[in-house]
Amino acid sequence: MRNIRSKLDWLLMPLVGFMIAVAVWEFVSVALCKELPSPAKTWSESRDYVLKPFEKRGEMDQGILRFTWYSLILVAKGYAIALAVGTPLGFMLGLSKTFTKIFDPIIQVLRPVSPLAWLPLGLVLFVGAGKQASELGALFTIAVCAMWPTVLNTAVGVRAIPQDYLNVARVLKLSRSKTFVKVLIPATLPYMFTGFRLSLGIAWLVIVAAEMLTGRPGVGGFLWQEYNALNYARIILCILTIGFVGFALDRLMGCAERCFKTA
């Protein structure tokens, strides 16, 4: 009975929360802000994009899941670059005090820079790429903005490794490579996954800004088009899509982390 009740709570409680949010949305649209589309109006103006999610009628007139797919492909590429650069950099910061003294101030200066500042630089760097300049500039922006949580959490994880672990590795006369694979990576993995999870969230946030500024087809580009057309209902559709996809990505990363822990 307890298991059944806990499962019902897991399903019903979020549903209650969504119902309250929709009720507040309806109240605000009716009583406080007439320009805000109500839930019913949002559905009526956006249902073709939802009910035909993969239909392509034009470059910027496609189903919402097709736009989402374009965005996810770009996010996956930029996120992979962020992890490929950020993870080794985090290990270097955690293992070498000299490396930290040299590069940590630079990292702390670059880390808070907004994606809106990185994107123009990325477009300038890849201006010679022609039609690919916008994609490469977006990838550059996603990678630079998303890698910092991975860098910092990996470095913290390496520094938090108990000295006893390293002492055991010396007693067993493990080589540096074996110590790295058998001791450092397993001990740092929980911290790394925290960084990976945060980096994925940032990558998904950055793609919206990148598509809005470059005009690329995707959720962000579609949102910007509908903003210019003053179609607020479809703007809300984009906002909801961004939120639900971000939620799904976070849960998938959580499942991946649990799988690694149990492996």
N, C-alpha and C positions, 0 to 999 in steps of 0.2 A: 504493500500500500504506500509506503514511503517513497519507493522508486516511482510509482505511478504519479503520486502527488508532485514530486520534484520535476518530473517530465512535463506535467500539466502546467506547473508554475513557469517552467522554462519557455513554454509556448504562449501561455496566456498573458504573463506579465508584459513582455514586449508588445503584444497585441494591444493591451490596455494603454500602454504608453503611446503607441501610434494613433490610437483613437483619440486620445487627449490632444495630441499634436494637431490632428486634422480638425478637431473641434475648435481649437485656438485659431488655427489658420482660417477657418470659416468665419469666426467671429471678427477677426481683424479685417478680412476682406469686405465684410458687410458693414461693420460699425465704425471702423477707424480709418481704413484706407480703401476707397472705392476703386482705385486703379489696380490694386492687387487682385489678380484673378482668384476666384474661389476654387476649391478642389474640383467641383463639377465643371466649371469653365476650363480649367487646366486640362482635364481629361478630354473634353469635347474638342479642344483645339490641338491636342497632342496625340490623340489615340491612333492616328494613321502611322505615326512614328513608332508607336509601341506595338500595335497589332501587326504591322508589317516591318519587323525590326531589321530585316536584312535587305529590304528593297532599295534599289538605287534608281532614283529619278533624275538625278543630276549630281554635279560635283559636290555641292553643298546642300543637297536635298535628298537625304538617304535615311534609312531606318536607324533608330537610336543605337541598336546593337552593332550595326556596321560602323557607325562613328566610334563607338566604344572600342571595337576591334582595332581600328586604325590607331587609336590612342594607346591601347595596351601594347601593341607591337613596338611603338616608339619608346614606351616606358620600359619594356623588357630590355631593349638594346641599351638604353642609357643606364638602367639599373645594373646590368651586367658589367658595364664599363666601370661604374661606381664601385662595385664590389671588387673587381679585378685590381683597381688602383688602391682603394681604401683599406682592404684587408692587409696587404703587405706593409703599407705605410703604418697601419696601427701596430703591427708586430715590431716594426723598427722603432717606433716611439716607445713601446713597452720594454724592449730589450736593451736599448742603448740610451744612456743618459746624455752622451755627447750629441747624438742625433736629435734628442728632445730639445736640448738647449739651443741647437741651431735652427730647427724648423718649427718648434711649437709656437713661437711668437708669430711667424708667418701664417700658420694655420689659424690662430686665434684672430688674426686680422681679416682673413679671407672668409672664415666660417659664417659671420653674420650678414654677408653681402646678399642682397635680394636677388632672386632670379631675374627680375626686371632689369637689373644692372648687368648680369652675366650674358643675357641673350644678345644684346647689341654687339658685345665683344665677340661672341661666338660667330655671329653673322659676318663680322669683319674678318675674323681669322679664316673663314672658309668662303670668302667672297669669290675666289677663283674657281670654286666648284660648280658654278653655274646654277642649274636647276636644283642641285643637291644641297645648295648652301643653307636653305632653311631647315632641312632635315638634320644636317650635320651641326648647325648652330643649336638646334633644339637638343640633340644628343649631348653636345658639349655642356649645355646648361643643366640638363638633368643629371649628368654624371658629376659635375662640380658641386651642385647643390645637395645631391643625395649622399655623397660619400662621407660627409663629416661625421654623422652618427656612428657609422661603421668604424671609421678611424679612431674616434675617441673611445668607444666602448671596447674595441679590441685592445687598445693600449691599456685601458683600465684593467681588463681581464688578465693581461700578461703580468702586470704589476701585482695583481692580487694572488698569483700562484704561490702557494705555501713553499717556503724554502725547503721543507722536508721532501717535497716531490723532486726537487732538483738534486738534493743530496742523495736520494735513492738512485737517481739516474747516474750520478757519479760513481756510487758504490758498484752498480751493475756495469760500469764502464760502457755506457751507451754512447754511441757517436752523436755528433751534433744533429745530424739528420734524423736519427732515431729518437733522440730526445725531443726534437721538434714535433715529430709525428706522434710519438707515444705519450708525451707528457704535456707539451705546451698547447697543442691544438685541443685535446680533450678537456683540459682544465679551463681553457679560454672559451670554449664553445658556447656556454650559456650567455656570456657577455657579448660574443659575436652575434648571436641570434637576436639579442636585444637591439644591437646596432643595425642588423639587417632589416628588422621589422620597422624601425624608425626610418631607415633610409628608403624603404619601399613606400611608406606613407608620403615622404617628402617628394619622391620621384613622381608619384601620382598627382600631387599638388602642383608641381612645376610644369607638368605637361599641359595643364589647362592654360597657364600663363603663356607658355611657349606657342601653343596653337592659336591663342587669341592674337598674339603680336605678329605671327608669321602668316596667319590666314590659312593654315593647313587644315585639310578635312579631318575632323575628329570632334570629340565632345567640346573641347575648348573653342575650336573654330566655329562650330555650330552655335554655341552660346553667344559668341561675339556677333555673329550674323544676325541672330534673333534680337540681340540688344539694339543693334543699329536699325532693325526693322520695328522696334518697340513692341515686339511680341513677347509680353511678359509671361504668358502661359508656358511657352516653350523654353523660356529661360528657367522657369521653375522645374520643368522636365529635365533640363541639363543638370541643374543643381541636385535634384534627387538621384539622377544617374551617377553623378560624381560621388555622392555620399554612399550609395549602395555598393558601387564597385570598390570604393576604398574600404568599406566594411568587409566585403568578401575577400579582398586581398589580405587584409590584416588577419582574418580567420584562417586563410590558407597558410600564411606564414606561421601562425600559431600551431597548426596541425603538423607542418614540416618540422618545427622545433620539437614537438612531442615525439615524433617519429625518430629523430636523431637521438633523443635522450633515452628512448627505450631500446634502440638498436645496440 
